[in-house]
Amino acid sequence: MEIAYDIVIVGGGLGGATLGGVMAAAGKRVLVLERTASFQDRVRGEVLAPWGCTEAREVGLFDILHRSCGHELRWWNGDLDGMQFLHRDVPATTRTGLPILTFYHPDMQRLVLDAAIDAGAEVRRGTVATMVEPGPTPRVGYRHDGGTDVTSARLVVGADGRGSALRKWGGFSVHSDPQRRFFAGVLMDDLPAPEDTLYSRFRPSEGLISWMFPQGSGRVRAYVGYPAASAHERLQGAGDIPRFIETSVHIGVPEDYFTNARVAGPLATFDATDNWVNHPYQNGIALIGDAAATSDPTWGQGMALTLRDVRLLSEALLRDDDWNAAAHAYAEEHDRGYTACHTCDNWYTGLLLEIGPDADARRSRALPVIAEDPTRIPDTPFDGPAITPDETMRRRMFAEDAGA
């Protein structure tokens, strides 16, 4: 059978489009199938952590984002029960020396997909994948322009998000944490938050958190996180904007921020539970990004993990012509990095957002010690899987070590 493409990628978002561009630039025959005919605003990740900026630089994306739609956040401020506990110069205090980067997601998607086309990838918009046939020469079926087609490839890549159909068709088993949190977000214009500062506010005893990510020119993506087991009703749709604002103010956002702010996008809530596939490659099919592992958005590492997947997979494929072996190597390193971030994220949640007497006791023991020595907390949200968590690190974070 003649192989039509080297790679068929299902999903043309950040991960799929970036991978398509990297592989096409290396001379590979690439087909990207993107479901949407145009990118619309919806609640999704729009912040790239400093270690994610490094990953973006490695795959040739950072400069494209930075000069076109990216907005730098130099500072990270944090409040705990209304008192500031953090004012951090991000580039000066992180291993990468890079800032936090935010952007409007639809603009980013258009830029990255256009870059893939410029690199030589074939992109088909408004295309719905209908099946995948795993094997040494996997095949993908899809609907496009009112017709159906089937094509073959050396490798099929699923970059179709947290509800990945390709993951299901490929026979991957999905693992999940217990449901713990919901995360609600909305885009607002004319909101007067400092434009160079990421602001996080916590009410630990209630398990509440607010994030504000400025995108420049008064545009801010605002989030509220709350426990799944709490009495908070799901925040969804225009009718719940007053409750979203009320909850934000309760957590500590200044009320006057919202006086003249205008809602510029939908309010939506989604389940923040981590879901993942162990070893996201088998039988000619590789998964990247949220199709391989969704990361609790509370800690803002999802897009960085996606770009890490792109780098790992593309590097493996370009250094080894045995793509089966290369994709297995990718999957092993994906698992190591995701596990490191997932482990530390769970520690952060356990310290700052779990509710109940045991959680309050943990905070009473750990937070005063951390205030004296902030290095007790692993800097995973900014340094990523360069940190390898272990039991000694966990005990130190929770002040369980001797002499704490």
C-alpha positions, -999 to 999 in steps of 0.1 A, spaced: 0 0 0 13 34 -9 16 57 21 0 90 14 17 110 43 44 107 68 21 121 95 -16 127 97 -25 149 127 -60 150 140 -65 185 156 -51 218 145 -48 236 178 -16 245 196 -1 210 197 -13 197 163 -4 228 143 30 233 160 39 196 154 27 199 118 49 230 112 80 214 128 77 182 108 68 199 75 98 223 79 119 191 82 107 179 48 80 155 60 47 150 43 21 163 68 -17 165 68 -35 184 96 -72 178 100 -89 206 119 -126 203 129 -134 240 130 -137 262 100 -128 292 121 -115 296 157 -140 311 182 -135 323 217 -142 297 245 -128 292 279 -94 275 276 -58 280 285 -42 313 275 -11 314 297 23 299 289 45 294 320 81 304 318 92 268 312 66 266 285 81 296 268 114 277 267 96 248 250 80 272 226 115 286 217 128 251 211 101 244 185 104 278 168 71 292 182 81 317 209 91 346 185 60 341 165 38 344 195 58 371 212 58 395 183 22 389 172 -2 382 200 18 375 231 16 397 262 44 395 288 36 393 326 67 401 346 52 399 380 33 373 400 14 387 430 -4 364 454 -29 370 483 -38 345 510 -71 354 528 -67 390 517 -30 394 527 -3 396 501 22 368 505 40 370 472 54 397 449 77 379 425 98 391 396 93 361 374 122 364 348 146 373 376 137 343 398 131 314 374 155 290 359 145 300 324 148 337 328 117 341 308 83 358 316 48 344 317 32 349 283 -5 353 277 -25 357 245 -60 355 231 -65 319 222 -82 323 188 -54 346 176 -28 321 188 -45 293 169 -47 312 137 -10 322 139 2 287 146 -19 271 120 -8 297 94 28 290 104 22 252 97 9 260 63 38 283 56 62 255 66 46 232 40 19 213 59 -13 205 42 -42 217 64 -79 209 59 -103 230 79 -139 220 86 -128 184 86 -142 158 110 -122 126 116 -146 96 115 -124 66 123 -88 55 128 -74 21 118 -43 13 139 -14 -8 126 20 -6 110 5 17 83 -24 34 102 -53 49 83 -76 78 91 -111 84 77 -127 118 76 -155 140 62 -146 171 42 -165 193 18 -195 170 19 -176 139 10 -156 112 28 -120 100 24 -95 76 39 -58 82 40 -27 64 53 4 75 71 36 63 88 22 78 120 -12 92 131 -11 118 159 -41 126 181 -41 163 191 -78 165 194 -81 176 231 -94 163 263 -124 146 247 -102 129 221 -121 106 197 -88 93 183 -78 82 218 -109 61 220 -106 46 185 -70 38 192 -79 17 222 -61 37 249 -71 33 285 -78 66 303 -70 71 340 -84 99 362 -79 115 396 -110 117 418 -132 147 409 -121 176 431 -125 209 414 -144 230 389 -128 259 371 -148 288 356 -135 315 333 -146 345 313 -130 371 291 -134 408 301 -125 441 286 -118 474 303 -108 457 335 -82 478 353 -59 451 367 -21 459 364 -12 448 329 22 434 337 11 412 367 -5 378 371 -26 379 402 -37 348 422 -59 350 453 -66 321 477 -92 314 504 -78 280 515 -104 272 541 -131 274 514 -110 259 487 -114 290 465 -90 306 441 -91 335 416 -67 340 388 -64 371 366 -43 369 334 -41 403 317 -37 402 279 -30 439 273 -52 469 265 -75 462 294 -84 427 284 -82 401 311 -91 364 313 -105 359 348 -110 326 365 -126 312 397 -119 277 410 -140 260 436 -143 225 451 -166 200 434 -179 190 468 -188 225 479 -222 242 477 -211 265 448 -234 261 419 -219 257 384 -211 291 368 -223 289 332 -237 315 308 -244 352 308 -270 349 336 -242 338 360 -219 367 354 -231 385 386 -224 353 407 -189 350 391 -182 387 400 -196 382 435 -174 351 440 -143 369 427 -149 398 451 -154 373 480 -120 357 472 -104 392 473 -105 408 438 -112 445 442 -148 452 436 -141 484 416 -123 462 390 -157 452 377 -174 487 378 -168 495 341 -156 460 329 -174 445 299 -179 408 293 -162 399 260 -167 362 259 -187 333 272 -187 323 309 -181 286 311 -171 260 338 -153 228 332 -141 199 353 -105 204 364 -98 167 370 -66 153 356 -71 126 330 -42 108 314 -30 79 293 -1 58 304 24 56 275 6 76 249 17 56 219 7 22 205 2 5 172 9 35 149 -9 61 170 6 88 192 -13 112 215 -1 147 224 -14 175 246 -47 171 263 -54 139 243 -25 124 262 -29 141 295 -51 169 308 -35 189 336 -55 206 363 -57 242 350 -54 256 385 -17 254 381 -14 266 345 9 240 329 -14 225 302 0 244 272 36 240 284 31 202 286 16 203 251 46 220 237 69 197 255 51 168 238 56 184 205 93 189 211 98 153 224 79 136 196 94 157 168 129 153 181 124 115 185 110 111 149 137 133 133 166 114 149 154 79 144 140 66 111 124 37 130 93 57 139 78 29 160 108 29 183 109 67 182 73 71 193 78 46 221 108 67 233 85 98 232 58 81 252 83 71 280 96 106 283 61 121 282 51 99 311 81 110 332 74 147 327 37 146 331 41 125 363 65 150 378 41 179 371 10 160 382 26 149 415 37 185 424 3 199 413 -14 176 437 8 187 465 -1 224 457 -38 215 458 -34 195 490 -17 225 507 -37 254 494 -71 242 482 -83 212 501 -109 218 527 -117 203 561 -100 200 595 -71 179 583 -63 203 555 -65 233 579 -41 215 602 -16 209 573 -17 245 565 -12 256 601 19 235 603 34 242 568 26 278 559 46 295 587 76 274 579 73 280 542 70 318 549 104 316 565 119 294 537 100 296 504 124 271 488 104 244 506 79 246 478 90 230 445 88 256 417 71 232 393 46 256 379 74 278 366 102 252 362 82 223 350 94 187 350 130 198 355 121 191 391 119 154 400 96 151 431 103 125 458 92 118 493 119 139 509 107 169 488 70 162 498 78 160 535 98 192 533 70 211 516 45 200 542 69 206 570 69 170 581 107 167 580 127 166 613 131 199 630 103 216 610 
